Amino acid sequence: MQLQPGGALRNSPHFECTREFPTVQRRRIRVESGGDVEEPGAGDSANYRADVRHAMVNVGRSEPTMCLVEIYR
């Protein structure tokens, strides 16, 4: 998955108990879920609730590369 510089993937809530797990391979992103914010960089993973409004934001000047896993329960 890639995000253009200044780009964001903003999502409405998914099914109850859904979680997302992005792993950043290059650069840095910001993840927002409810009121929580994290900024994982290269080699980092995050996990957050996806059953609330959530987003992944490119905070850099070039495209980050990442993988995203979603778990629905």
Protein Blocks (a to p, Z undefined) as FASTA:
>chain_A
ZZdehiacddddddehiacddddfbhcddddehjbccdddehiacdddfkbccddddfbf
bdcddddddddZZ
